[in-house]
Amino acid sequence: MRSYLFVPGDSERKLEKSLSSGADCLLIDLEDSVSLSQKPAARQLTRDFIEAERKKQSADTPKLVVRVNPLGSDMTDDDLAAIVGARPDGVLLPKSESGAHVQQLSAMIAVHEAEAGIAEGETEIHALVTETAKGALNAGTYEGASNRLKSLSWGGEDLSADIGVESNRTDDGRYTDLFRYARTLTLLGAATAGVEAVDTVYVDFRNADGLEQECREAVRDGFSGKMAIHPSQVDIINRVFTPSDAAIGKAKRIVKLFDEAGDDVGVLSLDGQMIDRPHLRQALKILERAKSAGLG
């Protein structure tokens, strides 16, 4: 998936509008964008919204993932009790501080799947892993945590508050070294766990050029998608994270070369350049991104 759009779980209007945003995934939020007093209403509205979309069974429906409240908030289980039975595609865990947190969430989800008559493991997990200092330092602990785990993402705003920094960006708009380090840890943690790495939100939603630059850097560095806080950001994210025809064509040629050479080959030549197994893995990733974007 390329684009992940946050939508407040307590706004029926925004939920309905988000369906036409073009986002590959809607992150229906029960955490930061919902006040404490509105949590019960948001849970019910989110459940009703997901159930309505499941009844439609439309191929155009984006993935529906619910951001629950963090473990330790005493609200996570209430969130799961409300939404798991509606069959969301997944749950986004905020402020995850280790692979053990994903294991704990997986066990909690399994209970609610059983109660709803849903096959165990049907509900995916996505984790925000750098929203606390402890979480950032434990980004490498997600390998083997759960078969449900599909992606790791990072966040700079909560991490700023946890550390107490004045700003997480320099005067020219780039992340400071501390936050680029958290970003790097997320990439390495996702690669170690064998899941997708998803880039964080770009909060200046009126700055299209800044968003595009950050998207291009994310693609360059190995992120598969990016989170969005406003529908206007979705088209840019989708465009930049969709592989070009040239990239797809080259990837197909690399895969074909290795298929024809057999399993016992190490290094091959393409257009006068040496290519090896890492190039093949990168080519397969490009083709997977193309497939998720609806391209051949």
Secondary structure, DSSP 8 states (H G I E B T S, - for coil): --EEEEEETT-HHHHHHHTTS--SEEEEESSTTS-GGGHHHHHHHHHHHHHHHHHHT-TT--EEEEE---TTSS-HHHHHHHHGGG--SEEEETT--SHHHHHHHHHHHHHHHHHHT--TT-SEEEEE--SSHHHHHTTT--TTS-TTEEEEE--SHHHHHHHT-S-SB-TTS-B-HHHHHHHHHHHHHHHHHTSEEEE---S-TT-HHHHHHHHHHHHHHT--EEEESSGGGHHHHHHHHS--HHHHHHHHHHHHHHHHH-TT---EEETTEEE-HHHHHHHHHHHHHHHHTT--
